[in-house]
């Protein structure tokens, strides 16, 4: 009996304001739909596939980690933006003045519009991540894997900013 009352009190307390999930997300129960616009690569660099990879990972993360229904446009919450920077750089010079590592850095500018909660969104928030790969690796053979790695990290950052509120 005592456990039942405690469980009931805890259930009421957790459901009174927002919906919490195991991902740490708290989503207002009035928010029902989500739309993610295509994220174009406007950096002037990088492969054409970067936009597809990033957009698909962003959509997948938002749909699988919330209970929101996906819609093509005008969702209760909406994501839009662009890949604003995609850069190749040399890292970690070794003793003989050559470099052992190359780095790909990707920056996205994301706007998160929340139609339900006026102060729940953000505009043109910049998110940047990078990944290194050995100079001995051929870029064309590792670039898609690196884009997936970087995009996954960026999408996690965006999810956390939008729904975990860090």
N, C-alpha and C positions, 0 to 999 in steps of 0.2 A: 504494500500500500504506500509506504513511504517513498519507494523508488518510483512508483507510478506518478505520484504528485510532483516529485522532483523532475521527472521526464516531461511532464505536461508543462510545468513552469518554464523549463529550459526551451521547449518547443515554441511556446508563446513568445518568449523573449527574443529568440532568434528570428522569428517570422514577423515580428511587429514592424520592422522598418524596411529591411532589404533582404534579398535572397543571397545567401552565402553558399559558396561551393568549396569543394576540396582544392580548387586551384587558387583559392584566396580571393576570388572575385566577389564583389558585392554589387548586385544589379538590382536597381529599383524594380519592384514587381509590376509597375505600370509600363515598363519598357518591354515591348513584345517583339519588335522587329529590328533587324540590322541590315545596313547596306554598305558594301565596300566597292568604291569606284576603282577602276583600273588605274594602277600606279605606273605612270609612264616614266621612262628613263630620259630625263632631260639634262643629263650630265654631259652629253657629248662624247661619252666614252663607254667602254664596256660592251659586252655582247647584247644582242637584241633579246635574248632569253631572260635577262635579268628582270625585266618588267613582269614577264609571265610567272617566273619563279616566285618573286616577292609577292605579287598580288594573290596568287593561289595559296601561299603559305599564310598570308594575312587573313584571307577568307576562312581557311580551314581552322586556324587557331580560334577565331572569334565564334565560329559556329560550334566547334566541338567542345569549347571550354565555357560556353554559356548556354542557357536554355532558349536563346533567341532564334526566331525564324528569319532566314535569309530572304531578302527582297532585292530586286535589281536597283531600285532607287527609292528615295524618300523614306528610309527606315526611321524608326524612332531614334536610333543612333546611327550616325553615318561617318565613314572613314573616307578620306580623299587625300591626295597628295602627289608627290613625285620623288623620283630618285634624283637628287640634286648634285651628287658627287659620286664618281666612281674613279678611283685613282690607283695606279700601280706605282709602288716606290721600292727602293732598295733598303734593306735593313741589315743590321748586325755585321758590320765590316769585320773581317778577320785580320789576323796579324799581317798578312801580305797585301793589305789594302784592297782586297776584293770582298765581295759580299757573299755570304752563305745563304741569306734569306731574301725573299721578295715578299712584299705585302700588298694586299688588295684592301682598300678602304672604301666603304660604301656609306653614304649619308642619305637619309630620306627626310623630307619635310612632310609632316602629317598633320592634317586637321581632323579633329574629332568633334563632331557636332551632336549634341544631345538635345533633342526636341522636348524631352520630358523635364529634365533638370537644367534650368538656365545656367547655373554655374558648374555644370558637370562636364563641360567639354574643354578643348584647347585648340588654339589656332597656330598653324605653321610651326609646330614643335619639331625641333631638329633632333634626330637620333643618328648616332654614328657608331659603327663597329668595324672591325678589321680582322683579317686572318693572314697568317704567314704561311709560306710554302718554301721548300728548299729550292735553291737555284738549279739543282740538278733535275728537277721535275719540269716537264714540258707544260707550259701554261695551258695550252689547248686541251691537255689531258686531265688537268685538275681544276680548271676554272669553274665548271658547273658545280662541282662538289663544294668549292669554296663559296660560291654564291649562295648555295643552299645553307651552308654553315652560318655565314654572315646574316642572311635573311632570317633564319630561325632566331638568332640572337636579337635582331632588330624587332621582329614580331613579338617576341617575349617582352621586350622593353615597352613596346607600344601597348600591349595588352595590360601590363602592370600599371602603366600610367593612366589608362582609360578606366580600368575596372578594379584594380587592387589599390589604386590611389597612393602610390609611393611617391 
